[in-house]
Amino acid sequence: MTKAGSDLDQMLDLAWVRSQFPSLESRINGQTAAFLDGPAGTQVPNQVIAAIQNYLMNSNANTHGTFLTSRRSDEMIANTRAAMADFFHCEACEVVFGQNMTTLTLALSRSIGRELGPGDEILLTTLDHDANFSPWKALEEKGVVIRVADIREEDCTLDLDDLKSKLNHRTRLVAVGYASNAVGTINPVGEITRLAHATGAMIFIDAVHYAPHGLIDVKELDCDFLVCSPYKFFGPHMGTLYGKREHLERLQPYKVRPSTDESPDRWETGTQAHELIAGVGAAIEYIAGVGRHSDRTAKTRREALAAAYRTTVAYERRLLAKLIEGLQTIPSVRIYGITDPKRFEERCSTVSLRMGDHSPKMIAESLAAQGIFTWEGNYYALNLTERLQVEQKGGMLRIGLVHYNTMEEVDRLLTALREFTSLN
């Protein structure tokens, strides 16, 4: 091992990280489970489980009441909103909680749709999860024109020239993913934001897949909206939305009459899942804890979050390099997306592939029997699998690495894939 690699391992302290996740001790057919399914939802650390339990035991009540548990609920939500604001790098009043990213996006698209009409245009991409496609495409019923930016098939990156050609003075909104949940491509969202704003359009960024793999900074991006899902970054099943204060105050959400007209609360329809919000706050504290564990000089929570991602991103790239190098030794494997290590800054540690004509589902089932958890199909990136002409063939096999995964798990996967090809 190189000195740089040794230093990095000391910074990450993988043993400590893995000790935080009780599910990593699970065993399947006598083997320790290898959770390589991060893009579908990461595992959760002990403190998230404890926070959810603690809320239900000691604070379970609706909000804005006069009694103790209600006041505790108000305080917990305010604290989590502040934590999420540190995660986004925004103001607490710009954080909205919701059932999931899809529901939040649908609600926001309905609200923005109130201001749109025939001839207005929305620009989408082929690379996106359908939750950042169908909610906007549904506005065609109002006469809105939907345009779609294509990809460069050879490396599954967004075709920026095509995107630029489809931006014009009629474009009202650009919706783009921060990173592809299927092939791992990281889009140049800062540049796309500048292009959108230059035409007078708003931009909506789906950061669900990017959130566990990189630090988010909405101030630096200057985006209008950004959404992510805590269950992708070690938290419970929920959605969170950043919206510029001016937009959250100006736009009109669909809501019930007695609910407040104050933002961001008026965007949070109905009673929220308070116990899950408590878990969200704990998930952010876990990531900050990784940062404090690797960089003792981090003072604020935001500084700790930045330190965490400096460490985990570097480690995930080492995992990714080992995975791709190993996959490239298996003759029947085709990897979709960037494979050049010199370009790993343009992708995260999510890899989709096909092995000849073998069914991705059959491969995933074979791996699952050995305690190796992967995903197969289209992962809701339907436009992409259709564009790559694999949808009718069962899609792709997806391997999603996060920072609690190990080099040994990558080795197990590669060995299992080699055995599969030799037997089939």
N, C-alpha and C positions, 0 to 999 in steps of 0.2 A: 504493500500500500504506500502511496506517495505521502510525503509530509503534509501536503495540502489536504489530502483526503483524511489523514489522521487528525489534523487540526479541526477539520469540519465535523468529524464524528464527535470530538470533544465538545464543540459548540452546541451540537444538536442534543446530545445525551439521549440517544435512541432508547436505551433501557428505561430511562425515566419516562419518556413519552409513552412508551407502550404500557408501562405500569398504570397509566391513567385510564386505560380503556379495558374494562372488564371483559368485554365481548371477544377481545383478541385471544382469550384463553379457550375459546370454544373448540371442540374437537369433532371431527367428522370421520367416521370409519377409522378411528384410531389415530388420525392425523390432525395437527393443529390447523384450524381454519386460516386460510390466507384471503383476507378481504381485499380483493383487487377490483372491487365494484364501486369505488368512491364516487364516480359521476352520478350514480343512481341514489346516492345518499351515504355520507360517511358514518362511521361508528361514533358514539358519544362518550366523553370522559365521565369519570365518577362525579365530578362536581356539577355537571348538567343534570344527572340523575338525582343527585341530592337536592339541587335547587328546586326541581319540579316537585319532589316529595315534600320538601320543607314548605313550599307554598301551599300545597293541598292540606297539610297538617296544621299550619299556623296562620294562614292568611286568606283562606278560601272564601271570597265574598265578591259581590259586585262593587263597582267603583262609586266614589263620591257620596258615600254614606257617612253617618255621624259616629259610627262605632269603630272599634279598634281594628278588626280584620279588614274592614273596608278602607280605612286609612292606610293600613299596611299595603293593601293592593295598589292604592294610588301611589304610594312611595316607591314600590317595586317597579311599577310601569315607568315612572319618571326616571328612576335610576337606569333601567334598561334602555330607555330612549336616549339617555345621555351616553351610555356605552355604545349604542348603535351609531350615534352621531360621531363618536371618536373613530369607529370603524369606517364610516363613510368619509370622515373629515368634513363635517357640516354642522349646522346648528340643530339642536334637539327638536325644534319646532318643524324641521324639514324631514323628520323621520315618521313614516307611516307603517303600522303593523297590519297584517292581513292573513287570511287563511293560507295562501300560498302565492307564488309568483304569478301563476296563471290567472287567479281570481283578481289580484291587484291590477294586472295588465288589462284584463277585460273591463274592470271598473273604470280605469283611467281612460281607456280608448273610448268608452261610451261618453265620458265627460268631454273629452277633446272633440269627439264626433259632433257634439252639439254646435260647435263653431264651424263645422265644415259643410261643404255643399258641392254640387256638380262642378267639375273642372278642377277642384282642389286635388292635390296629389300627395301620396305617401310613398316613400321609397323603402323597400324591404330588401332582404338578401336571401340568396339560396342557401347560405351557410347556417341559418338560424334554426334553433328549436322552434317547433310549431307554436309554442306559447308566445313567441314574439313575431308571429306571422299571421295566424288566423284571426286574433282579436282585431288587428288592423285591417286585414282583408275584408272582414265583415262589413266595414264601412262603405264597401262598394254599393250597398243597398241605398246609401244616401247620394250616390252619384260620384263618390270619390274615386279617382283613378289610382290604381295600385301599380307601381313599377317595381321591378325586382332586379337587383344587381347580381351578376353571375359570379362564378368562381373560376380560378385557373385550375383545371382538373389535375395537372401534373403534380401539384403540391397542395391542393385543396386550400388555397388562400383566396381571399376576396380579390376580385378584379377591380382595382381602384379606378382604372381608366373607364371601365363600364359604369361604375358607380357615379363618377364625375359626369359622364355623358347623360345620365338620367336625372341629374339635379338641374332644376330650373326655377324661374321666379314663381311657378305655381306650386312648388314643393312646400308643404306645410309641416311635415314631420319626417324624420329619418329614424327608422328603428333598426338597430344593429346589435349583435351579440359581442360581448367583450372577448369571449373565447368560445370556440365550438365545443359543444358537449359530445360531439361524435368523433372528430379527428384532432382536437386539441389546438387548432389554429388560434393564435391570439391576434385579434384585429387591431389595426392602428386607430383606436377609437379617438385619440386626441386629434389626429389629422382629420378624421371623418367629422368630428364635432365642429372643427373650424370650417370645413367645407359646407356643412349644413347651415351654420350660422351666417356664413357669407351670402347665402341665398335668402336669409330671413326665416329659415325653417328651425323648428325645435328638434331636439334629438333625444331619443329614448334608448338607453343602453341596458341590455339584459346581461347582468354580471353574475348570474347564478353559477355558471361553471367556472368562472374566473376566481370567484371569492376565496376558495381554499388554496389557490395557487399563486396569488399575488396581492400586494397591497393596493387598496382602492383609495383614490383621492379625487373626490368630486370637485373640490376647489380647483385643483390643477387642471382637470379635464374641462371644467366649465360646462358640464352637461346640464340638461334641463331635468331629466329624470334618469334614475338608475335603480334597478331592482335586483334583489338577490334572495336566496332561500337559505336560512340558517341550517337546515338539515344537510346542506352540502358543505358547511364549514363547522361540523362537529356539534351541531345543535339539534333541536327538535323540529318537527315538521311544521314550518310556518313560512310566511313570506314577509319581506321588508322592502319598503320603497323609500328612496330619496327623491324629493321633489323640491326644486327651487321655491323658496317661500313665496315669491311673486306669483308663481303659477298655482301653487296650492291655494292661495288666497283669491286669485282671480277666477279660476275655473270653477264650475258648478258641479259637484258630485251628485249622484243619485243617492238619496238617503231618506230615512223616515223623518216626519215633521218634528217630533219632540227632541231629536238629537241636536247637539250643539252646532252652531254655525262657526265655531272657532276651529282654526287649523292647528295641528293636523288631525284633531279628533273627528272632524266632520267627514273625513275620508275613511274612517274605521267603522264600517257598518256593523250594527248589532254589538252584542257582548263578545269581547275578544276571549281567546283561550289564554287566560291569565297565567295558568301554570306553565304554558309553553313559552310565554314571554319571559317568565323567570328563567327558564332554561336557555333562552337566547342570551340573556345577560351573562349567564355562567359560561356559555360557549365563548363569548368574547373574552371573558376573564381567563379562560383556559389558554387561548391564543396569546394573550398578553403575558401569561405565565411562562409560555415557551420562550417569549422574548426576554423576560427578566432572567430566566434560567441561563440563557446564552449570552446575555449582555447585562452585566450588573450595573452598568452606568445609566440604563434607561430609567428615567424618572416618571414621566407622565404615562398614562395608558396608551396614548397615541405613539409615543416613542417606543414603548414595549411592543406594540403591534408591528411597528416597522422593523424592529429588531427580530421579531419572530419570523417575518417573511423573508428577511435577508438570509436567515439560516435555513428555513425549510425550502425555499426556492432552489438554493444551491444544492441541497441534498436531493431533492426530487429530480434535478437535472442529472445527477449521477445515476440514480435509479433508471431514468429514461435512457441514458446512454447505454447502460448495460442491457436493458430490454431490447432496444432497437438493434444493437450490435448482435445480440443473440438471435433475434428473429431473422436477421438477414442471412444467417447461416442455414436456415431451413428453406430448401429450394422452392417449395410450393407456396410460400407466404408472400402475399402482396400487402404492403403497408400503405394506407391512405393518409397522405399528409406529409409534412416536412420530416425528412430523415437525416439531413445533414447536421452533425453536431455543432457546426459553426453558426447555425441558424436557430438553435434551441431557444433563444430569447423570443422567437416568434411563435413559440408553441408551449403548451403545458404538458404535463406527464400523463396524457390520455392518448391511447393508441388504438386505432381500429384497423382490422385486417381481415383478409380472407385467405383460406388455405385451399388453393385449387378450387375444385367444385364441391368441396365438403360443406355440408350444412353448418352454419354458425351455431345453430341450436344444438346439433349433435355434438359439436366440439365443446360447447358450454356445459352440456350434460355430462360429458366424459370428465371434464375438469372438476365439476361440482362433486362428483362421486369420490374424487381424491382430495376434497376439502379446499379446492381452489375456486373462488367465487369470481366469475366474470359475467358479462352481459352480452346479449345477442339481439339482433333485430335492427330497428331504425332509431331507437331511443328518442322518438318524436322528431328527429331531424329528417322528416319525410321528404322535403324538397331535395335535400342532399343525396339521400339514398336513391331517389329517382334519377337525379342528375348523373350519378355515378353508375347507373344501370345495375344496381344490386338489390333493389327493393323486391323484385320478383324472385330473387334467388335466396331470400331469407335475410337480407341485410348484411351486417358485418359482425365480427366478434370484437368486443370492446374490452380493453384492459385499462383500468383507471387507478393510477398510483397516487397516494398521498404520503405525507411525511411519517405516518406510523408504519408504513410498509418497509420491508427489509430486502437487502440484496439476496438473502437466502430464499425469500419468497419468489423473487424474480427467477432465480435458478430453478426452483421447483416447477414454476410455470413452463419455462423453456424445456426442461426435461420431459414434462408431460406432453407438450405439443410435439416434440420429436417422436415420442413413443406413439402418439396418435397417428402421425403420418406413416410410421413404419408398419402399423397394424391395419391401416385402412387404405 
